[in-house]
Amino acid sequence: MDVFNNIRAEVSRRGWTLQEFCDKLKISRSRFYRWEDTGDFPMSYLVKISELFNMSPDDILGISKTA
């Protein structure tokens, strides 16, 4: 699962629309779609998204922790 699928899944789990998520992040939906299209987004937003979701950046990125 890629980062954008993780983000969309969490948005859905919280019962938010994509617009509500973007509003909370103070970005436009078109910016989010550009990030999806390019597969890239500024790392400063990873911190904002992790704070918004109260999740670690690793969880958002789909990085599994090994023992």
N, CA, C and O atoms as a Tinker XYZ file with bonds, in Angstrom:
   268  protein
     1  N      0.857000   -1.183000    0.000000    73     2
     2  CA     0.000000    0.000000    0.000000    64     1     3
     3  C      0.899000    1.240000    0.000000    63     2     4     5
     4  O      1.802000    1.352000    0.829000    81     3
     5  N      0.662000    2.135000   -0.894000    73     3     6
     6  CA     1.509000    3.328000   -0.945000    64     5     7
     7  C      0.993000    4.419000   -0.016000    63     6     8     9
     8  O     -0.096000    4.318000    0.550000    81     7
     9  N      1.784000    5.441000    0.122000    73     7    10
    10  CA     1.478000    6.508000    1.077000    64     9    11
    11  C      0.119000    7.153000    0.806000    63    10    12    13
    12  O     -0.610000    7.471000    1.745000    81    11
    13  N     -0.225000    7.347000   -0.454000    73    11    14
    14  CA    -1.495000    8.011000   -0.745000    64    13    15
    15  C     -2.687000    7.102000   -0.455000    63    14    16    17
    16  O     -3.750000    7.579000   -0.060000    81    15
    17  N     -2.515000    5.802000   -0.649000    73    15    18
    18  CA    -3.566000    4.869000   -0.235000    64    17    19
    19  C     -3.713000    4.883000    1.277000    63    18    20    21
    20  O     -4.830000    4.820000    1.791000    81    19
    21  N     -2.598000    4.964000    1.995000    73    19    22
    22  CA    -2.650000    5.044000    3.458000    64    21    23
    23  C     -3.373000    6.306000    3.911000    63    22    24    25
    24  O     -4.197000    6.268000    4.824000    81    23
    25  N     -3.058000    7.414000    3.268000    73    23    26
    26  CA    -3.703000    8.688000    3.618000    64    25    27
    27  C     -5.194000    8.616000    3.332000    63    26    28    29
    28  O     -6.008000    8.977000    4.181000    81    27
    29  N     -5.556000    8.150000    2.140000    73    27    30
    30  CA    -6.981000    8.058000    1.790000    64    29    31
    31  C     -7.730000    7.111000    2.727000    63    30    32    33
    32  O     -8.873000    7.377000    3.099000    81    31
    33  N     -7.087000    6.010000    3.108000    73    31    34
    34  CA    -7.725000    5.062000    4.023000    64    33    35
    35  C     -7.978000    5.709000    5.384000    63    34    36    37
    36  O     -9.036000    5.514000    5.982000    81    35
    37  N     -7.011000    6.473000    5.865000    73    35    38
    38  CA    -7.175000    7.133000    7.165000    64    37    39
    39  C     -8.226000    8.237000    7.093000    63    38    40    41
    40  O     -9.008000    8.410000    8.028000    81    39
    41  N     -8.251000    8.973000    6.003000    73    39    42
    42  CA    -9.280000    9.997000    5.803000    64    41    43
    43  C    -10.658000    9.339000    5.857000    63    42    44    45
    44  O    -11.564000    9.830000    6.531000    81    43
    45  N    -10.804000    8.239000    5.151000    73    43    46
    46  CA   -12.072000    7.518000    5.123000    64    45    47
    47  C    -12.426000    6.957000    6.500000    63    46    48    49
    48  O    -13.576000    7.043000    6.930000    81    47
    49  N    -11.440000    6.384000    7.191000    73    47    50
    50  CA   -11.676000    5.814000    8.516000    64    49    51
    51  C    -12.198000    6.870000    9.483000    63    50    52    53
    52  O    -13.001000    6.570000   10.367000    81    51
    53  N    -11.744000    8.089000    9.313000    73    51    54
    54  CA   -12.176000    9.184000   10.184000    64    53    55
    55  C    -13.508000    9.799000    9.728000    63    54    56    57
    56  O    -14.055000   10.669000   10.406000    81    55
    57  N    -14.019000    9.350000    8.591000    73    55    58
    58  CA   -15.302000    9.852000    8.111000    64    57    59
    59  C    -15.207000   11.218000    7.460000    63    58    60    61
    60  O    -16.209000   11.921000    7.334000    81    59
    61  N    -13.998000   11.600000    7.045000    73    59    62
    62  CA   -13.790000   12.885000    6.399000    64    61    63
    63  C    -13.890000   12.734000    4.890000    63    62    64    65
    64  O    -13.621000   11.664000    4.345000    81    63
    65  N    -14.272000   13.796000    4.227000    73    63    66
    66  CA   -14.132000   13.848000    2.773000    64    65    67
    67  C    -12.705000   14.290000    2.464000    63    66    68    69
    68  O    -11.998000   14.799000    3.335000    81    67
    69  N    -12.295000   14.091000    1.227000    73    67    70
    70  CA   -10.971000   14.562000    0.839000    64    69    71
    71  C    -10.885000   16.074000    0.978000    63    70    72    73
    72  O     -9.836000   16.607000    1.342000    81    71
    73  N    -11.980000   16.766000    0.691000    73    71    74
    74  CA   -11.997000   18.220000    0.841000    64    73    75
    75  C    -11.785000   18.619000    2.306000    63    74    76    77
    76  O    -11.034000   19.552000    2.590000    81    75
    77  N    -12.432000   17.926000    3.220000    73    75    78
    78  CA   -12.254000   18.224000    4.643000    64    77    79
    79  C    -10.799000   18.001000    5.067000    63    78    80    81
    80  O    -10.229000   18.803000    5.807000    81    79
    81  N    -10.214000   16.915000    4.594000    73    79    82
    82  CA    -8.806000   16.646000    4.887000    64    81    83
    83  C     -7.925000   17.767000    4.357000    63    82    84    85
    84  O     -7.057000   18.273000    5.068000    81    83
    85  N     -8.149000   18.150000    3.110000    73    83    86
    86  CA    -7.353000   19.221000    2.500000    64    85    87
    87  C     -7.545000   20.546000    3.233000    63    86    88    89
    88  O     -6.592000   21.304000    3.415000    81    87
    89  N     -8.770000   20.819000    3.650000    73    87    90
    90  CA    -9.025000   22.042000    4.419000    64    89    91
    91  C     -8.243000   22.038000    5.731000    63    90    92    93
    92  O     -7.678000   23.059000    6.121000    81    91
    93  N     -8.210000   20.901000    6.405000    73    91    94
    94  CA    -7.483000   20.794000    7.666000    64    93    95
    95  C     -5.981000   20.980000    7.445000    63    94    96    97
    96  O     -5.273000   21.494000    8.311000    81    95
    97  N     -5.512000   20.557000    6.280000    73    95    98
    98  CA    -4.096000   20.675000    5.946000    64    97    99
    99  C     -3.768000   22.021000    5.302000    63    98   100   101
   100  O     -2.604000   22.367000    5.101000    81    99
   101  N     -4.832000   22.773000    4.983000    73    99   102
   102  CA    -4.706000   24.090000    4.340000    64   101   103
   103  C     -4.040000   24.000000    2.963000    63   102   104   105
   104  O     -3.153000   24.781000    2.615000    81   103
   105  N     -4.515000   23.005000    2.193000    73   103   106
   106  CA    -4.079000   22.858000    0.805000    64   105   107
   107  C     -5.318000   22.684000   -0.058000    63   106   108   109
   108  O     -6.401000   22.396000    0.451000    81   107
   109  N     -5.159000   22.857000   -1.355000    73   107   110
   110  CA    -6.269000   22.613000   -2.275000    64   109   111
   111  C     -6.299000   21.133000   -2.659000    63   110   112   113
   112  O     -5.288000   20.435000   -2.582000    81   111
   113  N     -7.475000   20.675000   -3.070000    73   111   114
   114  CA    -7.567000   19.300000   -3.554000    64   113   115
   115  C     -6.680000   19.103000   -4.766000    63   114   116   117
   116  O     -6.092000   18.035000   -4.939000    81   115
   117  N     -6.577000   20.124000   -5.610000    73   115   118
   118  CA    -5.738000   19.984000   -6.806000    64   117   119
   119  C     -4.275000   19.765000   -6.426000    63   118   120   121
   120  O     -3.558000   19.034000   -7.109000    81   119
   121  N     -3.835000   20.394000   -5.343000    73   119   122
   122  CA    -2.463000   20.153000   -4.885000    64   121   123
   123  C     -2.316000   18.696000   -4.445000    63   122   124   125
   124  O     -1.326000   18.046000   -4.781000    81   123
   125  N     -3.288000   18.182000   -3.699000    73   123   126
   126  CA    -3.230000   16.781000   -3.271000    64   125   127
   127  C     -3.202000   15.855000   -4.487000    63   126   128   129
   128  O     -2.428000   14.898000   -4.528000    81   127
   129  N     -4.046000   16.144000   -5.472000    73   127   130
   130  CA    -4.070000   15.318000   -6.691000    64   129   131
   131  C     -2.728000   15.376000   -7.422000    63   130   132   133
   132  O     -2.273000   14.363000   -7.954000    81   131
   133  N     -2.091000   16.545000   -7.453000    73   131   134
   134  CA    -0.758000   16.651000   -8.071000    64   133   135
   135  C      0.241000   15.777000   -7.333000    63   134   136   137
   136  O      1.062000   15.098000   -7.951000    81   135
   137  N      0.168000   15.796000   -6.004000    73   135   138
   138  CA     1.052000   14.938000   -5.222000    64   137   139
   139  C      0.827000   13.477000   -5.584000    63   138   140   141
   140  O      1.782000   12.719000   -5.755000    81   139
   141  N     -0.438000   13.083000   -5.701000    73   139   142
   142  CA    -0.744000   11.700000   -6.081000    64   141   143
   143  C     -0.188000   11.383000   -7.466000    63   142   144   145
   144  O      0.406000   10.326000   -7.679000    81   143
   145  N     -0.384000   12.303000   -8.399000    73   143   146
   146  CA     0.084000   12.075000   -9.779000    64   145   147
   147  C      1.593000   11.920000   -9.862000    63   146   148   149
   148  O      2.100000   11.079000  -10.604000    81   147
   149  N      2.304000   12.733000   -9.099000    73   147   150
   150  CA     3.767000   12.688000   -9.148000    64   149   151
   151  C      4.340000   11.657000   -8.182000    63   150   152   153
   152  O      5.499000   11.262000   -8.306000    81   151
   153  N      3.525000   11.219000   -7.214000    73   151   154
   154  CA     4.004000   10.273000   -6.215000    64   153   155
   155  C      4.932000   10.903000   -5.202000    63   154   156   157
   156  O      5.705000   10.208000   -4.542000    81   155
   157  N      4.859000   12.214000   -5.076000    73   155   158
   158  CA     5.784000   12.934000   -4.219000    64   157   159
   159  C      5.059000   14.086000   -3.532000    63   158   160   161
   160  O      4.127000   14.670000   -4.086000    81   159
   161  N      5.497000   14.401000   -2.325000    73   159   162
   162  CA     4.986000   15.580000   -1.641000    64   161   163
   163  C      6.059000   16.072000   -0.683000    63   162   164   165
   164  O      6.930000   15.299000   -0.285000    81   163
   165  N      6.009000   17.350000   -0.304000    73   163   166
   166  CA     7.036000   17.897000    0.596000    64   165   167
   167  C      7.025000   17.194000    1.953000    63   166   168   169
   168  O      5.965000   16.956000    2.532000    81   167
   169  N      8.196000   16.871000    2.441000    73   167   170
   170  CA     8.301000   16.180000    3.724000    64   169   171
   171  C      7.741000   17.011000    4.876000    63   170   172   173
   172  O      7.339000   16.458000    5.900000    81   171
   173  N      7.714000   18.327000    4.717000    73   171   174
   174  CA     7.112000   19.152000    5.774000    64   173   175
   175  C      5.635000   18.793000    5.957000    63   174   176   177
   176  O      5.098000   18.918000    7.058000    81   175
   177  N      4.987000   18.352000    4.894000    73   175   178
   178  CA     3.590000   17.950000    5.007000    64   177   179
   179  C      3.441000   16.588000    5.649000    63   178   180   181
   180  O      2.396000   16.292000    6.228000    81   179
   181  N      4.470000   15.744000    5.558000    73   179   182
   182  CA     4.415000   14.459000    6.248000    64   181   183
   183  C      4.271000   14.690000    7.750000    63   182   184   185
   184  O      3.506000   13.994000    8.417000    81   183
   185  N      4.991000   15.645000    8.269000    73   183   186
   186  CA     4.898000   15.979000    9.696000    64   185   187
   187  C      3.498000   16.498000   10.016000    63   186   188   189
   188  O      2.897000   16.090000   11.010000    81   187
   189  N      2.980000   17.390000    9.184000    73   187   190
   190  CA     1.638000   17.936000    9.419000    64   189   191
   191  C      0.580000   16.843000    9.363000    63   190   192   193
   192  O     -0.335000   16.814000   10.187000    81   191
   193  N      0.706000   15.945000    8.389000    73   191   194
   194  CA    -0.271000   14.861000    8.252000    64   193   195
   195  C     -0.173000   13.912000    9.438000    63   194   196   197
   196  O     -1.196000   13.467000    9.958000    81   195
   197  N      1.038000   13.597000    9.870000    73   195   198
   198  CA     1.183000   12.688000   11.011000    64   197   199
   199  C      0.606000   13.312000   12.280000    63   198   200   201
   200  O      0.013000   12.607000   13.097000    81   199
   201  N      0.769000   14.610000   12.454000    73   199   202
   202  CA     0.168000   15.287000   13.603000    64   201   203
   203  C     -1.347000   15.304000   13.499000    63   202   204   205
   204  O     -2.045000   15.087000   14.489000    81   203
   205  N     -1.854000   15.561000   12.305000    73   203   206
   206  CA    -3.299000   15.603000   12.092000    64   205   207
   207  C     -3.940000   14.245000   12.394000    63   206   208   209
   208  O     -5.008000   14.177000   13.002000    81   207
   209  N     -3.279000   13.170000   11.965000    73   207   210
   210  CA    -3.801000   11.822000   12.174000    64   209   211
   211  C     -3.373000   11.231000   13.519000    63   210   212   213
   212  O     -3.864000   10.175000   13.919000    81   211
   213  N     -2.457000   11.915000   14.217000    73   211   214
   214  CA    -1.891000   11.365000   15.450000    64   213   215
   215  C     -1.283000    9.987000   15.180000    63   214   216   217
   216  O     -1.522000    9.026000   15.910000    81   215
   217  N     -0.493000    9.924000   14.109000    73   215   218
   218  CA     0.189000    8.700000   13.686000    64   217   219
   219  C      1.654000    9.030000   13.446000    63   218   220   221
   220  O      2.017000   10.189000   13.241000    81   219
   221  N      2.481000    8.009000   13.472000    73   219   222
   222  CA     3.890000    8.237000   13.164000    64   221   223
   223  C      4.056000    8.399000   11.653000    63   222   224   225
   224  O      3.273000    7.851000   10.878000    81   223
   225  N      5.067000    9.147000   11.239000    73   223   226
   226  CA     5.357000    9.243000    9.808000    64   225   227
   227  C      5.601000    7.872000    9.176000    63   226   228   229
   228  O      5.221000    7.644000    8.027000    81   227
   229  N      6.231000    6.959000    9.918000    73   227   230
   230  CA     6.457000    5.608000    9.402000    64   229   231
   231  C      5.148000    4.901000    9.076000    63   230   232   233
   232  O      5.048000    4.210000    8.062000    81   231
   233  N      4.138000    5.075000    9.939000    73   231   234
   234  CA     2.834000    4.457000    9.677000    64   233   235
   235  C      2.199000    5.017000    8.416000    63   234   236   237
   236  O      1.617000    4.275000    7.625000    81   235
   237  N      2.309000    6.308000    8.232000    73   235   238
   238  CA     1.738000    6.939000    7.043000    64   237   239
   239  C      2.464000    6.474000    5.788000    63   238   240   241
   240  O      1.846000    6.235000    4.750000    81   239
   241  N      3.781000    6.348000    5.896000    73   239   242
   242  CA     4.574000    5.900000    4.749000    64   241   243
   243  C      4.465000    4.405000    4.502000    63   242   244   245
   244  O      4.888000    3.909000    3.457000    81   243
   245  N      3.889000    3.679000    5.477000    73   243   246
   246  CA     3.739000    2.241000    5.317000    64   245   247
   247  C      5.018000    1.476000    5.600000    63   246   248   249
   248  O      5.223000    0.374000    5.090000    81   247
   249  N      5.873000    2.068000    6.416000    73   247   250
   250  CA     7.134000    1.409000    6.774000    64   249   251
   251  C      6.873000    0.533000    7.993000    63   250   252   253
   252  O      6.474000    1.014000    9.053000    81   251
   253  N      7.110000   -0.762000    7.815000    73   251   254
   254  CA     6.889000   -1.673000    8.941000    64   253   255
   255  C      8.159000   -1.755000    9.784000    63   254   256   257
   256  O      9.280000   -1.730000    9.278000    81   255
   257  N      7.936000   -1.852000   11.053000    73   255   258
   258  CA     9.054000   -1.940000   11.987000    64   257   259
   259  C      9.373000   -3.415000   12.223000    63   258   260   261
   260  O      8.476000   -4.224000   12.462000    81   259
   261  N     10.631000   -3.746000   12.155000    73   259   262
   262  CA    11.042000   -5.110000   12.411000    64   261   263
   263  C     11.678000   -5.199000   13.776000    63   262   264   265
   264  O     12.299000   -4.251000   14.256000    81   263
   265  N     11.514000   -6.343000   14.392000    73   263   266
   266  CA    12.047000   -6.532000   15.756000    64   265   267
   267  C     13.528000   -6.746000   15.735000    63   266   268
   268  O     14.141000   -6.921000   16.788000    81   267
